[in-house]
Amino acid sequence: MALKHRKNKFPFAQCPVGECMAFLRGAWTPNVIWLLSGGPRRFSELRKDITAISAKVLSTRLRELEELGVIHREVMSTSPPSVEYSLSDLGQELTPAIAAIVNVGQRLKKRSAQMAK
């Protein structure tokens, strides 16, 4: 006997979760947003915070996030000129979701460590 196909309770043309995750898919994107949630950072500070990221990838991610309106880029009038990045209002909206993922990740890591004992 074949199973009856159930209708979706959330009839969207395209899944909004998938759309958001497609945006966050870029390597290091959640890390950059998470670090900027603590306040404005310069490129070199972000580079030191994410030791495994290359300058090229960080630069690409920052450019993409700026184009999407997630971060704000401010050129400081110093000598030599420096750039400071901060989260926009849209970027601030992402921080609770990333914070929830961080919390679950910490609990999973703790649980894994307890199971290994």
Backbone bond lengths (Angstrom), bond angles and torsions (degrees), N, CA, C in turn:
res aa  C-N    CA-C-N  psi(-1)  N-CA   C-N-CA  omega(-1)  CA-C   N-CA-C  phi
1 M - - - 1.443 - - 1.533 109.27 -
2 A 1.299 116.85 128.07 1.462 122.37 -178.43 1.523 110.48 -76.87
3 L 1.322 115.01 145.79 1.459 119.71 176.97 1.516 110.33 -77.22
4 K 1.315 115.12 142.60 1.462 121.02 179.09 1.530 109.10 -75.88
5 H 1.316 116.13 135.25 1.462 121.48 178.78 1.525 108.86 -77.40
6 R 1.335 116.44 124.38 1.457 120.68 179.93 1.520 110.52 -91.60
7 K 1.330 115.48 146.57 1.458 120.29 178.15 1.522 109.74 -75.95
8 N 1.314 115.11 148.32 1.452 121.73 177.55 1.524 109.73 -72.28
9 K 1.335 117.31 133.49 1.463 121.28 179.17 1.523 111.62 -78.32
10 F 1.318 116.77 -14.24 1.456 121.43 -178.98 1.536 108.81 -121.27
11 P 1.331 116.62 80.47 1.475 119.62 -174.60 1.528 113.13 -78.26
12 F 1.330 116.85 87.24 1.455 122.31 174.83 1.519 108.43 -109.63
13 A 1.322 115.07 147.15 1.465 118.67 176.49 1.529 109.23 -62.09
14 Q 1.322 115.56 -40.70 1.446 121.16 176.72 1.532 107.19 -137.20
15 C 1.282 117.26 136.51 1.461 122.21 -175.72 1.536 110.54 -63.58
16 P 1.342 118.19 123.33 1.462 120.02 -179.75 1.526 112.79 -66.49
17 V 1.322 117.64 -27.59 1.464 120.16 176.54 1.524 109.00 -65.17
18 G 1.321 116.16 -44.61 1.465 120.94 178.57 1.515 112.15 -62.24
19 E 1.331 115.98 -38.24 1.461 119.71 179.16 1.526 110.82 -65.15
20 C 1.317 116.65 -43.67 1.468 120.38 179.38 1.528 110.48 -66.26
21 M 1.319 116.81 -43.07 1.463 119.96 -179.49 1.530 110.94 -67.52
22 A 1.320 117.52 -31.35 1.468 120.38 175.83 1.527 109.76 -64.10
23 F 1.312 116.35 -36.13 1.459 121.01 176.97 1.528 110.61 -67.32
24 L 1.326 117.27 -42.25 1.464 122.04 -177.74 1.528 113.10 -82.94
25 R 1.320 117.51 0.73 1.459 122.07 -174.00 1.516 113.44 -64.25
26 G 1.294 117.81 -27.27 1.457 120.81 -175.54 1.509 112.15 -58.41
27 A 1.318 115.25 138.25 1.462 119.74 178.96 1.519 109.68 -56.15
28 W 1.303 116.43 130.10 1.458 125.86 175.97 1.523 114.69 75.86
29 T 1.309 119.39 -2.14 1.469 121.09 -178.50 1.524 111.90 -58.76
30 P 1.340 119.86 -50.37 1.471 118.39 178.50 1.531 112.71 -61.26
31 N 1.337 116.75 -35.07 1.465 120.53 179.02 1.533 111.04 -62.95
32 V 1.317 116.13 -44.05 1.468 120.56 -179.47 1.526 109.78 -63.92
33 I 1.320 117.15 -45.59 1.467 120.69 179.75 1.524 110.08 -62.51
34 W 1.333 117.13 -43.18 1.458 121.24 -179.48 1.529 110.98 -61.79
35 L 1.326 117.21 -44.49 1.465 120.15 -179.36 1.523 111.81 -66.91
36 L 1.320 116.72 -36.88 1.467 119.64 179.18 1.529 112.12 -74.05
37 S 1.330 117.13 -16.46 1.465 119.21 177.71 1.528 110.46 -67.42
38 G 1.323 117.37 -19.93 1.459 121.84 177.70 1.519 113.29 -82.69
39 G 1.317 117.08 -6.51 1.459 121.32 179.78 1.514 111.04 132.81
40 P 1.326 116.48 171.28 1.469 121.14 -178.59 1.522 111.81 -59.26
41 R 1.336 116.03 145.04 1.466 122.46 -180.00 1.521 108.61 -139.07
42 R 1.324 115.21 148.75 1.459 120.51 172.60 1.520 109.07 -88.63
43 F 1.319 116.08 164.17 1.462 121.97 -177.99 1.516 110.66 -54.71
44 S 1.328 116.86 -48.43 1.468 120.42 -176.91 1.527 111.42 -63.63
45 E 1.325 117.74 -33.40 1.466 120.62 177.99 1.522 110.81 -67.75
46 L 1.324 115.92 -43.18 1.468 119.66 177.41 1.522 110.27 -62.86
47 R 1.307 116.58 -39.55 1.465 121.99 179.92 1.530 111.24 -62.03
48 K 1.338 116.29 -39.23 1.466 120.69 177.99 1.528 111.61 -72.70
49 D 1.334 116.18 -34.05 1.471 120.67 -179.76 1.526 111.98 -69.45
50 I 1.332 116.56 -35.48 1.469 121.71 179.74 1.524 106.73 -112.20
51 T 1.299 116.18 84.30 1.469 120.51 -171.32 1.522 113.82 -63.73
52 A 1.320 118.21 -28.79 1.468 120.39 -175.32 1.532 113.12 -83.94
53 I 1.312 118.77 -6.10 1.468 120.93 -176.45 1.530 109.98 -87.87
54 S 1.316 115.11 142.03 1.467 119.15 176.10 1.531 108.73 -85.61
55 A 1.312 115.97 159.00 1.466 120.77 178.96 1.523 110.92 -60.84
56 K 1.326 116.56 -37.94 1.468 120.86 -179.04 1.526 110.98 -64.31
57 V 1.337 116.88 -46.07 1.463 120.32 -178.53 1.524 110.11 -67.09
58 L 1.331 117.21 -42.37 1.466 119.77 178.61 1.519 110.67 -61.37
59 S 1.302 116.59 -44.38 1.463 121.10 178.58 1.528 111.37 -60.47
60 T 1.332 116.08 -42.35 1.470 120.78 178.67 1.516 110.85 -63.74
61 R 1.336 117.45 -46.11 1.469 120.94 -179.38 1.520 111.08 -62.40
62 L 1.327 116.70 -43.46 1.461 120.04 -179.81 1.530 110.87 -63.34
63 R 1.309 116.42 -40.41 1.468 120.60 178.59 1.530 110.65 -63.94
64 E 1.343 116.75 -44.55 1.468 120.99 179.08 1.524 111.37 -62.52
65 L 1.326 116.56 -44.71 1.464 120.78 -179.42 1.524 111.21 -65.71
66 E 1.324 116.74 -34.62 1.464 120.16 176.92 1.534 110.60 -67.58
67 E 1.327 116.97 -43.06 1.465 121.05 179.00 1.527 111.74 -62.48
68 L 1.334 116.69 -34.88 1.461 121.20 179.13 1.523 112.68 -79.13
69 G 1.314 117.22 -10.15 1.454 120.79 179.53 1.515 114.08 84.34
70 V 1.335 116.75 18.10 1.460 121.12 -178.98 1.525 110.91 -85.94
71 I 1.326 116.67 -34.00 1.457 119.68 178.36 1.521 109.96 -123.98
72 H 1.307 113.81 160.30 1.461 121.84 176.95 1.531 107.46 -113.82
73 R 1.323 116.14 134.78 1.468 122.30 179.99 1.517 107.96 -111.13
74 E 1.332 116.02 122.39 1.457 120.51 -179.82 1.521 109.51 -121.03
75 V 1.328 115.49 123.52 1.467 121.15 177.96 1.521 107.65 -86.55
76 M 1.326 115.50 121.38 1.462 121.66 -179.08 1.526 109.21 -86.91
77 S 1.314 116.41 139.23 1.474 119.90 -178.79 1.529 109.36 -88.46
78 T 1.328 114.29 70.55 1.459 121.37 177.02 1.513 108.12 -115.91
79 S 1.298 116.19 172.73 1.459 119.80 176.61 1.516 108.23 -120.76
80 P 1.299 120.61 113.48 1.467 127.30 -5.97 1.527 111.03 -71.20
81 P 1.339 116.17 158.88 1.463 119.47 -178.74 1.530 111.28 -61.16
82 S 1.310 116.62 142.11 1.460 120.60 176.13 1.520 108.35 -127.40
83 V 1.320 115.29 162.10 1.459 121.82 -177.46 1.516 108.18 -121.54
84 E 1.321 115.37 138.52 1.456 120.93 178.49 1.527 107.91 -121.25
85 Y 1.328 115.23 136.09 1.457 121.55 -179.17 1.525 109.48 -111.39
86 S 1.326 115.83 141.63 1.460 121.25 176.57 1.520 108.34 -145.30
87 L 1.322 115.83 162.79 1.463 119.99 179.13 1.523 110.47 -78.98
88 S 1.319 115.66 139.96 1.457 121.10 172.58 1.531 107.79 -81.29
89 D 1.322 116.80 -179.26 1.467 119.96 176.44 1.524 110.77 -60.12
90 L 1.328 116.59 -39.74 1.467 120.74 177.92 1.526 110.40 -64.06
91 G 1.313 117.20 -41.49 1.453 121.39 177.98 1.518 111.58 -63.69
92 Q 1.327 116.96 -37.58 1.467 121.06 177.90 1.525 111.06 -62.35
93 E 1.331 117.10 -31.75 1.463 120.90 179.11 1.531 111.98 -66.88
94 L 1.324 117.19 -24.62 1.466 121.14 179.95 1.526 112.97 -79.85
95 T 1.322 117.99 -21.23 1.458 119.67 -173.55 1.528 114.40 -63.32
96 P 1.340 121.48 -38.00 1.467 118.05 177.15 1.530 112.95 -62.44
97 A 1.318 116.67 -36.96 1.471 120.25 179.13 1.532 110.44 -66.79
98 I 1.313 117.28 -43.21 1.459 120.50 179.56 1.527 109.87 -69.72
99 A 1.324 117.34 -36.24 1.472 120.77 176.99 1.527 110.30 -61.95
100 A 1.330 116.97 -39.46 1.472 120.34 177.87 1.521 110.47 -63.90
101 I 1.315 117.48 -40.89 1.465 121.47 178.21 1.535 109.88 -64.74
102 V 1.324 116.97 -40.68 1.467 121.20 178.47 1.533 110.09 -61.40
103 N 1.338 116.29 -45.36 1.467 120.42 -179.43 1.523 112.04 -62.01
104 V 1.323 116.76 -44.00 1.462 120.18 178.41 1.525 109.95 -65.28
105 G 1.321 117.20 -41.12 1.459 120.89 178.47 1.520 112.15 -60.44
106 Q 1.330 116.60 -40.44 1.465 120.01 178.53 1.530 110.96 -66.11
107 R 1.324 116.98 -40.76 1.466 120.26 178.40 1.528 110.81 -65.58
108 L 1.337 117.35 -41.17 1.464 120.75 178.44 1.528 110.88 -64.60
109 K 1.314 116.42 -40.40 1.465 120.52 178.92 1.523 110.49 -64.02
110 K 1.321 116.49 -42.93 1.465 121.23 178.49 1.526 110.69 -63.65
111 R 1.320 116.12 -43.27 1.471 121.04 179.65 1.524 110.79 -64.11
112 S 1.311 116.10 -41.58 1.456 121.02 178.90 1.530 111.23 -62.16
113 A 1.329 115.63 -40.81 1.458 120.52 179.49 1.529 110.38 -66.00
114 Q 1.326 116.88 -38.02 1.469 120.48 178.97 1.514 111.02 -68.28
115 M 1.318 116.94 -36.88 1.461 120.57 -179.86 1.522 111.34 -70.11
116 A 1.326 116.75 -28.39 1.464 121.17 -177.87 1.536 111.40 -74.48
117 K 1.318 115.91 -18.66 1.486 119.21 -178.84 1.492 112.29 -74.62
